[in-house]
Amino acid sequence: MTKIPEAELERYMFNLVNQERTVKDLRQLQRNPKLTAMAKQHSESMRSIGFFDHHSPVRGYETLLERVQRVGFNYAAIGENIHLIYSPTDDIDYRWVELSMHGGSITISTTEHRYSGIVTVNHTINGKGLMHSPGHRANILRTDFQLLGVGISCGYGTHQNQHTYGMWATQVFGNGR
């Protein structure tokens, strides 16, 4: 399977957020390059360092407010959603972004050639998406937010002492410039 570039997955998640806002008759969020860079950096740090939290162990980037100051974003309101989905394979695609936003399940079949036989492994991934979490949903639908940055990092990482392939996603919401 051809790997989908992370930038495309980020655009897809951005569009899903605006679809949710459209359903609720809310103003569309605009993409902001500073918030996008900040979200990308946080997702990449979570994956590469092996943490999953709004608080980062990276000096100078520990809190959301420190990260906002680092990119020079002036704001009146700011919010952040993070999400992580493990994948049994490295073929993360739009289904994983959809699962991250809305929950549900994905069934993946993989075929591996081991020695002279073929082994087929079925994986079912179930998850609750951001729209099923009251705090995450509140950020997505918050009326005073005008801007959004989405950053996704796919690859091998460690979480809770488990080394696996996954998709780390960060959404940073704000209003300002």
DRENPA-3360 file (N, C-alpha, C; in nm, 2 decimals, always signed):
BEGIN
1 = MTKIPEAE = +0.08/-0.12/+0.00/+0.00/+0.00/+0.00/+0.09/+0.12/+0.00 ~ +0.05/+0.22/-0.08/+0.12/+0.35/-0.08/+0.09/+0.43/+0.04 ~ +0.20/+0.48/+0.11/+0.18/+0.56/+0.23/+0.13/+0.70/+0.19 ~ +0.03/+0.74/+0.27/-0.03/+0.87/+0.25/+0.06/+0.97/+0.33 ~ +0.10/+1.08/+0.26/+0.18/+1.18/+0.33/+0.11/+1.24/+0.45 ~ +0.18/+1.26/+0.56/+0.12/+1.31/+0.68/+0.04/+1.45/+0.65 ~ +0.10/+1.53/+0.56/+0.03/+1.66/+0.53/-0.11/+1.63/+0.48 ~ -0.13/+1.53/+0.40/-0.26/+1.49/+0.35/-0.36/+1.45/+0.46;
9 = LERYMFNL = -0.30/+1.37/+0.56/-0.38/+1.32/+0.67/-0.42/+1.44/+0.76 ~ -0.33/+1.54/+0.77/-0.36/+1.66/+0.85/-0.47/+1.74/+0.78 ~ -0.46/+1.76/+0.65/-0.57/+1.83/+0.58/-0.70/+1.76/+0.60 ~ -0.70/+1.63/+0.59/-0.82/+1.55/+0.61/-0.88/+1.57/+0.75 ~ -0.80/+1.57/+0.85/-0.85/+1.59/+0.99/-0.90/+1.73/+1.00 ~ -0.83/+1.83/+0.94/-0.87/+1.97/+0.94/-1.01/+1.98/+0.88 ~ -1.03/+1.91/+0.77/-1.16/+1.92/+0.70/-1.27/+1.85/+0.79 ~ -1.24/+1.74/+0.85/-1.34/+1.67/+0.94/-1.38/+1.76/+1.05;
17 = VNQERTVK = -1.29/+1.84/+1.11/-1.32/+1.94/+1.22/-1.42/+2.04/+1.16 ~ -1.40/+2.09/+1.04/-1.49/+2.19/+0.99/-1.62/+2.13/+0.95 ~ -1.62/+2.00/+0.91/-1.75/+1.94/+0.88/-1.84/+1.93/+1.01 ~ -1.77/+1.90/+1.12/-1.85/+1.89/+1.25/-1.90/+2.03/+1.28 ~ -1.82/+2.13/+1.26/-1.87/+2.27/+1.29/-1.98/+2.31/+1.19 ~ -1.98/+2.27/+1.07/-2.09/+2.30/+0.97/-2.22/+2.23/+1.02 ~ -2.21/+2.11/+1.07/-2.33/+2.05/+1.12/-2.40/+2.13/+1.23 ~ -2.32/+2.19/+1.31/-2.37/+2.27/+1.42/-2.39/+2.42/+1.39;
25 = DLRQLQRN = -2.38/+2.45/+1.26/-2.40/+2.59/+1.21/-2.29/+2.69/+1.27 ~ -2.17/+2.64/+1.28/-2.06/+2.72/+1.34/-1.97/+2.77/+1.23 ~ -1.91/+2.88/+1.25/-1.81/+2.94/+1.16/-1.70/+2.84/+1.13 ~ -1.65/+2.83/+1.00/-1.54/+2.75/+0.97/-1.41/+2.80/+1.02 ~ -1.33/+2.71/+1.07/-1.20/+2.75/+1.12/-1.10/+2.77/+1.00 ~ -1.01/+2.86/+1.02/-0.91/+2.88/+0.91/-0.78/+2.81/+0.96 ~ -0.70/+2.76/+0.86/-0.57/+2.70/+0.89/-0.47/+2.81/+0.92 ~ -0.40/+2.79/+1.03/-0.30/+2.88/+1.07/-0.16/+2.82/+1.07;
33 = PKLTAMAK = -0.06/+2.87/+1.00/+0.07/+2.81/+0.99/+0.14/+2.80/+1.12 ~ +0.13/+2.90/+1.21/+0.20/+2.89/+1.34/+0.14/+2.78/+1.43 ~ +0.01/+2.77/+1.43/-0.06/+2.66/+1.51/-0.03/+2.53/+1.45 ~ -0.02/+2.52/+1.32/+0.01/+2.39/+1.25/+0.15/+2.35/+1.29 ~ +0.25/+2.44/+1.28/+0.38/+2.41/+1.32/+0.39/+2.36/+1.46 ~ +0.32/+2.43/+1.55/+0.32/+2.39/+1.69/+0.26/+2.25/+1.71 ~ +0.15/+2.23/+1.64/+0.08/+2.10/+1.65/+0.17/+1.98/+1.60 ~ +0.24/+2.01/+1.49/+0.33/+1.91/+1.43/+0.44/+1.88/+1.52;
41 = QHSESMRS = +0.50/+1.98/+1.58/+0.62/+1.96/+1.67/+0.58/+1.88/+1.79 ~ +0.46/+1.91/+1.84/+0.41/+1.83/+1.96/+0.39/+1.69/+1.93 ~ +0.32/+1.66/+1.82/+0.30/+1.52/+1.77/+0.43/+1.45/+1.75 ~ +0.52/+1.51/+1.68/+0.65/+1.44/+1.66/+0.73/+1.42/+1.79 ~ +0.72/+1.51/+1.88/+0.78/+1.49/+2.01/+0.72/+1.37/+2.09 ~ +0.59/+1.37/+2.09/+0.52/+1.26/+2.16/+0.56/+1.12/+2.10 ~ +0.57/+1.11/+1.97/+0.60/+0.99/+1.91/+0.75/+0.95/+1.93 ~ +0.84/+1.05/+1.91/+0.98/+1.02/+1.91/+1.04/+1.00/+2.05;
49 = IGFFDHHS = +0.98/+1.08/+2.15/+1.03/+1.07/+2.28/+0.96/+0.96/+2.36 ~ +0.83/+0.93/+2.33/+0.76/+0.83/+2.40/+0.68/+0.88/+2.51 ~ +0.60/+0.98/+2.49/+0.50/+1.03/+2.59/+0.37/+1.06/+2.52 ~ +0.27/+1.07/+2.60/+0.14/+1.11/+2.54/+0.07/+1.20/+2.65 ~ +0.09/+1.33/+2.63/+0.04/+1.42/+2.73/+0.04/+1.56/+2.67 ~ -0.04/+1.65/+2.73/-0.03/+1.79/+2.69/+0.09/+1.85/+2.74 ~ +0.15/+1.80/+2.85/+0.28/+1.85/+2.90/+0.39/+1.77/+2.84 ~ +0.49/+1.85/+2.79/+0.60/+1.78/+2.71/+0.73/+1.78/+2.80;
57 = PVRGYETL = +0.81/+1.68/+2.79/+0.94/+1.68/+2.87/+1.04/+1.76/+2.79 ~ +1.01/+1.82/+2.68/+1.11/+1.89/+2.60/+1.12/+2.03/+2.66 ~ +1.24/+2.06/+2.71/+1.27/+2.19/+2.78/+1.23/+2.31/+2.69 ~ +1.15/+2.40/+2.74/+1.11/+2.52/+2.67/+0.98/+2.50/+2.59 ~ +0.93/+2.37/+2.59/+0.81/+2.34/+2.52/+0.71/+2.26/+2.61 ~ +0.74/+2.27/+2.74/+0.67/+2.19/+2.83/+0.51/+2.21/+2.83 ~ +0.47/+2.33/+2.83/+0.33/+2.36/+2.83/+0.27/+2.42/+2.70 ~ +0.15/+2.41/+2.69/+0.08/+2.47/+2.57/+0.12/+2.62/+2.56;
65 = LERVQRVG = +0.12/+2.69/+2.67/+0.14/+2.83/+2.66/+0.29/+2.86/+2.62 ~ +0.38/+2.78/+2.67/+0.52/+2.79/+2.63/+0.54/+2.76/+2.48 ~ +0.47/+2.66/+2.43/+0.47/+2.63/+2.28/+0.42/+2.75/+2.20 ~ +0.31/+2.80/+2.25/+0.25/+2.92/+2.18/+0.34/+3.04/+2.17 ~ +0.41/+3.06/+2.28/+0.51/+3.17/+2.29/+0.62/+3.14/+2.19 ~ +0.67/+3.02/+2.18/+0.78/+2.98/+2.10/+0.75/+3.01/+1.95 ~ +0.63/+3.00/+1.91/+0.59/+3.02/+1.77/+0.55/+3.17/+1.75 ~ +0.54/+3.24/+1.85/+0.50/+3.38/+1.84/+0.35/+3.41/+1.80;
73 = FNYAAIGE = +0.26/+3.32/+1.86/+0.12/+3.34/+1.83/+0.06/+3.42/+1.94 ~ +0.00/+3.53/+1.90/-0.08/+3.62/+2.00/-0.22/+3.57/+2.00 ~ -0.28/+3.54/+2.12/-0.41/+3.48/+2.12/-0.49/+3.54/+2.23 ~ -0.62/+3.53/+2.22/-0.72/+3.56/+2.32/-0.77/+3.43/+2.38 ~ -0.77/+3.32/+2.30/-0.82/+3.19/+2.35/-0.73/+3.09/+2.28 ~ -0.70/+2.98/+2.35/-0.62/+2.87/+2.30/-0.67/+2.74/+2.36 ~ -0.66/+2.63/+2.28/-0.70/+2.50/+2.32/-0.62/+2.40/+2.25 ~ -0.61/+2.28/+2.30/-0.54/+2.17/+2.24/-0.61/+2.03/+2.26;
81 = NIHLIYSP = -0.61/+1.96/+2.15/-0.66/+1.82/+2.16/-0.54/+1.73/+2.12 ~ -0.52/+1.62/+2.19/-0.42/+1.52/+2.14/-0.49/+1.38/+2.13 ~ -0.45/+1.30/+2.04/-0.51/+1.17/+2.02/-0.40/+1.07/+1.97 ~ -0.41/+0.95/+2.01/-0.31/+0.85/+1.96/-0.39/+0.72/+1.93 ~ -0.36/+0.67/+1.81/-0.41/+0.54/+1.77/-0.30/+0.45/+1.73 ~ -0.29/+0.33/+1.79/-0.19/+0.23/+1.75/-0.24/+0.16/+1.63 ~ -0.15/+0.12/+1.54/-0.18/+0.04/+1.42/-0.11/-0.09/+1.42 ~ -0.17/-0.20/+1.39/-0.10/-0.32/+1.38/-0.01/-0.33/+1.26;
89 = TDDIDYRW = -0.03/-0.24/+1.16/+0.05/-0.24/+1.04/+0.10/-0.09/+1.02 ~ +0.18/-0.07/+0.92/+0.23/+0.06/+0.90/+0.15/+0.13/+0.78 ~ +0.03/+0.09/+0.76/-0.05/+0.14/+0.64/-0.16/+0.24/+0.69 ~ -0.12/+0.33/+0.77/-0.21/+0.43/+0.83/-0.27/+0.52/+0.71 ~ -0.40/+0.53/+0.71/-0.46/+0.60/+0.60/-0.58/+0.69/+0.65 ~ -0.67/+0.73/+0.57/-0.77/+0.82/+0.61/-0.87/+0.75/+0.71 ~ -0.87/+0.62/+0.71/-0.96/+0.55/+0.81/-0.91/+0.58/+0.95 ~ -0.78/+0.59/+0.97/-0.73/+0.61/+1.10/-0.76/+0.75/+1.15;
97 = VELSMHGG = -0.76/+0.85/+1.06/-0.80/+0.99/+1.09/-0.95/+0.99/+1.13 ~ -1.03/+0.92/+1.05/-1.17/+0.91/+1.08/-1.20/+0.85/+1.21 ~ -1.13/+0.74/+1.24/-1.14/+0.67/+1.37/-1.10/+0.77/+1.48 ~ -0.99/+0.84/+1.46/-0.95/+0.94/+1.56/-1.05/+1.05/+1.59 ~ -1.12/+1.09/+1.49/-1.23/+1.19/+1.51/-1.36/+1.14/+1.56 ~ -1.40/+1.03/+1.50/-1.54/+0.98/+1.53/-1.55/+0.85/+1.60 ~ -1.44/+0.78/+1.61/-1.45/+0.65/+1.68/-1.50/+0.54/+1.58 ~ -1.53/+0.43/+1.64/-1.57/+0.31/+1.55/-1.47/+0.21/+1.55;
105 = SITISTTE = -1.47/+0.13/+1.45/-1.37/+0.02/+1.44/-1.32/+0.00/+1.30 ~ -1.20/-0.05/+1.29/-1.13/-0.08/+1.16/-1.09/-0.23/+1.17 ~ -1.11/-0.30/+1.07/-1.06/-0.44/+1.07/-0.95/-0.44/+0.96 ~ -0.84/-0.50/+1.00/-0.72/-0.50/+0.90/-0.68/-0.65/+0.89 ~ -0.66/-0.69/+0.77/-0.60/-0.83/+0.75/-0.46/-0.81/+0.70 ~ -0.37/-0.88/+0.75/-0.23/-0.88/+0.70/-0.19/-1.02/+0.67 ~ -0.12/-1.03/+0.56/-0.06/-1.16/+0.52/+0.09/-1.16/+0.53 ~ +0.14/-1.25/+0.60/+0.29/-1.25/+0.61/+0.34/-1.39/+0.56;
113 = HRYSGIVT = +0.45/-1.38/+0.49/+0.52/-1.50/+0.44/+0.62/-1.54/+0.55 ~ +0.59/-1.65/+0.62/+0.69/-1.70/+0.72/+0.74/-1.84/+0.67 ~ +0.87/-1.84/+0.65/+0.93/-1.97/+0.60/+0.85/-2.01/+0.48 ~ +0.80/-2.13/+0.47/+0.73/-2.17/+0.35/+0.58/-2.16/+0.35 ~ +0.53/-2.12/+0.47/+0.38/-2.10/+0.48/+0.34/-1.96/+0.47 ~ +0.21/-1.94/+0.47/+0.16/-1.80/+0.47/+0.07/-1.79/+0.60 ~ +0.09/-1.68/+0.67/+0.01/-1.66/+0.79/-0.07/-1.54/+0.77 ~ -0.20/-1.55/+0.79/-0.29/-1.43/+0.78/-0.33/-1.39/+0.92;
121 = VNHTINGK = -0.32/-1.26/+0.95/-0.35/-1.21/+1.08/-0.46/-1.11/+1.07 ~ -0.56/-1.12/+1.15/-0.67/-1.02/+1.14/-0.66/-0.94/+1.27 ~ -0.67/-0.81/+1.25/-0.67/-0.71/+1.37/-0.80/-0.63/+1.36 ~ -0.86/-0.62/+1.47/-0.98/-0.52/+1.48/-0.94/-0.42/+1.58 ~ -0.95/-0.29/+1.54/-0.91/-0.18/+1.62/-1.04/-0.11/+1.65 ~ -1.07/-0.09/+1.78/-1.19/-0.02/+1.83/-1.14/+0.10/+1.90 ~ -1.21/+0.21/+1.89/-1.17/+0.33/+1.96/-1.28/+0.43/+1.96 ~ -1.27/+0.52/+2.06/-1.36/+0.63/+2.08/-1.29/+0.75/+2.02;
129 = GLMHSPGH = -1.36/+0.82/+1.94/-1.30/+0.94/+1.88/-1.31/+1.07/+1.96 ~ -1.25/+1.17/+1.91/-1.25/+1.30/+1.98/-1.39/+1.35/+2.00 ~ -1.48/+1.33/+1.90/-1.61/+1.38/+1.91/-1.69/+1.31/+2.02 ~ -1.64/+1.20/+2.08/-1.71/+1.12/+2.18/-1.66/+1.16/+2.32 ~ -1.56/+1.25/+2.32/-1.50/+1.30/+2.45/-1.55/+1.44/+2.48 ~ -1.61/+1.46/+2.59/-1.67/+1.60/+2.61/-1.57/+1.71/+2.60 ~ -1.45/+1.69/+2.66/-1.35/+1.80/+2.65/-1.30/+1.83/+2.51 ~ -1.27/+1.72/+2.43/-1.22/+1.73/+2.30/-1.33/+1.79/+2.21;
137 = RANILRTD = -1.45/+1.74/+2.23/-1.57/+1.79/+2.15/-1.59/+1.94/+2.17 ~ -1.57/+1.98/+2.30/-1.59/+2.12/+2.33/-1.49/+2.21/+2.26 ~ -1.37/+2.17/+2.25/-1.27/+2.25/+2.17/-1.31/+2.25/+2.02 ~ -1.35/+2.14/+1.97/-1.38/+2.14/+1.82/-1.50/+2.23/+1.79 ~ -1.60/+2.24/+1.89/-1.72/+2.32/+1.86/-1.72/+2.45/+1.93 ~ -1.61/+2.49/+1.99/-1.61/+2.62/+2.07/-1.62/+2.74/+1.97 ~ -1.72/+2.82/+2.00/-1.76/+2.93/+1.91/-1.66/+3.04/+1.90 ~ -1.57/+3.07/+2.00/-1.48/+3.18/+1.99/-1.35/+3.14/+1.92;
145 = FQLLGVGI = -1.33/+3.01/+1.89/-1.21/+2.97/+1.81/-1.23/+3.01/+1.67 ~ -1.13/+3.06/+1.60/-1.13/+3.10/+1.46/-1.03/+3.03/+1.38 ~ -0.92/+2.97/+1.45/-0.81/+2.92/+1.38/-0.78/+2.78/+1.43 ~ -0.71/+2.70/+1.34/-0.68/+2.56/+1.38/-0.55/+2.52/+1.31 ~ -0.47/+2.45/+1.38/-0.35/+2.38/+1.33/-0.36/+2.24/+1.37 ~ -0.33/+2.15/+1.27/-0.33/+2.01/+1.29/-0.20/+1.95/+1.26 ~ -0.14/+1.87/+1.35/-0.01/+1.81/+1.32/-0.02/+1.66/+1.35 ~ +0.02/+1.58/+1.26/+0.01/+1.43/+1.27/+0.15/+1.38/+1.25;
153 = SCGYGTHQ = +0.19/+1.28/+1.33/+0.32/+1.21/+1.32/+0.29/+1.06/+1.32 ~ +0.32/+0.99/+1.21/+0.30/+0.85/+1.20/+0.44/+0.78/+1.20 ~ +0.44/+0.67/+1.27/+0.57/+0.59/+1.27/+0.58/+0.51/+1.40 ~ +0.70/+0.46/+1.42/+0.72/+0.38/+1.54/+0.74/+0.47/+1.66 ~ +0.68/+0.44/+1.77/+0.70/+0.51/+1.89/+0.67/+0.43/+2.01 ~ +0.69/+0.48/+2.13/+0.67/+0.41/+2.25/+0.57/+0.48/+2.34 ~ +0.47/+0.41/+2.39/+0.37/+0.46/+2.48/+0.34/+0.35/+2.58 ~ +0.35/+0.39/+2.71/+0.32/+0.30/+2.82/+0.41/+0.17/+2.80;
161 = NQHTYGMW = +0.54/+0.19/+2.77/+0.64/+0.08/+2.76/+0.60/-0.01/+2.64 ~ +0.52/+0.03/+2.55/+0.49/-0.05/+2.43/+0.55/+0.02/+2.31 ~ +0.63/-0.05/+2.23/+0.69/+0.00/+2.11/+0.60/-0.05/+2.00 ~ +0.54/+0.04/+1.93/+0.44/+0.01/+1.82/+0.44/+0.11/+1.71 ~ +0.37/+0.08/+1.61/+0.34/+0.18/+1.50/+0.21/+0.25/+1.54 ~ +0.21/+0.38/+1.51/+0.08/+0.45/+1.54/+0.07/+0.59/+1.48 ~ -0.03/+0.65/+1.51/-0.06/+0.79/+1.46/-0.08/+0.88/+1.58 ~ +0.01/+0.97/+1.60/-0.01/+1.07/+1.71/-0.06/+1.20/+1.64;
169 = ATQVFGNG = -0.17/+1.25/+1.69/-0.23/+1.37/+1.64/-0.25/+1.48/+1.74 ~ -0.22/+1.60/+1.70/-0.24/+1.72/+1.79/-0.32/+1.82/+1.71 ~ -0.43/+1.88/+1.77/-0.50/+1.99/+1.72/-0.49/+2.10/+1.81 ~ -0.45/+2.22/+1.76/-0.43/+2.34/+1.84/-0.53/+2.45/+1.78 ~ -0.62/+2.49/+1.87/-0.73/+2.59/+1.83/-0.69/+2.72/+1.89 ~ -0.73/+2.83/+1.83/-0.71/+2.96/+1.89/-0.79/+3.07/+1.81 ~ -0.78/+3.19/+1.87/-0.81/+3.30/+1.80/-0.70/+3.41/+1.82 ~ -0.67/+3.48/+1.73/-0.56/+3.57/+1.74/-0.49/+3.59/+1.61;
177 = R = -0.36/+3.60/+1.62/-0.28/+3.61/+1.49/-0.14/+3.56/+1.51;
% end
